[in-house]
Amino acid sequence: MTDTPVAEMTFEQAMKELESVVGQLERGDVPLEDSIKLYERGADLKKRCETKLKEAEEKVAQITLDGDGKPTGTTPVEGM
């Protein structure tokens, strides 16, 4: 595990660490207390990845296209 707070991680950082956490848990060679901490960290990492993906999907959905299908700009995301 890294010392980086999950809330500050990029999607790529969170995904890489999540893969590491899953690998450690799958091997089953981690003491119970550490397994619990890993599981909790993994849940936080999964949530971070989902949040970052949703943000990206919303940005893509806001791209406007001209008559030829070329991007012309973005529209504001509601609530921002």
C-alpha positions in Angstrom: 0.0 0.0 0.0 1.1 3.5 -0.6 0.8 6.4 1.8 -1.1 8.5 -0.8 -4.6 9.2 0.4 -7.1 7.5 -1.9 -9.0 10.8 -2.5 -5.9 12.3 -4.1 -5.1 9.4 -6.4 -5.5 9.5 -10.2 -7.6 6.7 -11.8 -4.4 5.0 -12.9 -2.8 5.1 -9.4 -5.9 3.8 -7.7 -6.3 1.0 -10.3 -2.7 -0.1 -9.9 -2.9 -0.2 -6.2 -6.3 -2.0 -6.3 -4.8 -4.7 -8.5 -2.0 -5.1 -6.0 -4.5 -5.4 -3.1 -6.5 -8.0 -4.9 -3.4 -10.0 -5.7 -2.3 -10.0 -2.0 -5.8 -11.0 -0.9 -6.0 -13.8 -3.5 -2.6 -15.3 -2.4 -4.0 -15.6 1.1 -0.6 -15.2 2.8 -1.6 -12.0 4.7 -2.4 -12.2 8.4 -6.1 -11.7 9.2 -5.8 -8.2 10.6 -3.8 -7.0 7.5 -6.3 -8.7 5.3 -9.1 -6.6 6.8 -7.1 -3.4 6.3 -6.3 -4.5 2.7 -10.0 -5.2 2.1 -11.0 -1.8 3.4 -8.4 -0.1 1.3 -9.5 -2.0 -1.7 -13.1 -0.9 -1.2 -12.0 2.7 -1.0 -9.8 2.3 -4.1 -12.7 0.7 -6.0 -15.0 3.6 -5.1 -12.3 6.1 -6.3 -12.0 4.3 -9.6 -15.7 4.3 -10.1 -15.9 8.0 -9.3 -13.1 8.9 -11.7 -14.8 6.9 -14.5 -18.1 8.6 -13.9 -16.4 12.0 -14.1 -14.8 11.0 -17.4 -18.1 9.7 -18.8 -19.9 12.9 -17.8 -17.2 15.0 -19.5 -17.5 12.9 -22.7 -21.2 13.2 -22.6 -21.0 17.0 -22.6 -18.9 17.2 -25.8 -21.0 18.9 -28.5 -20.6 18.0 -32.2 -21.0 20.1 -35.3 -22.9 18.9 -38.4 -19.9 16.9 -39.5 -19.6 15.2 -36.2 -16.5 17.2 -35.1 -16.2 18.4 -31.5 -17.0 22.1 -31.2 -16.9 22.6 -27.5 -18.5 21.4 -24.3 -21.7 22.4 -22.5 -21.6 23.0 -18.8 -22.2 20.1 -16.5 -25.4 20.6 -14.6 -24.9 21.4 -10.9 -21.4 22.9 -11.4 
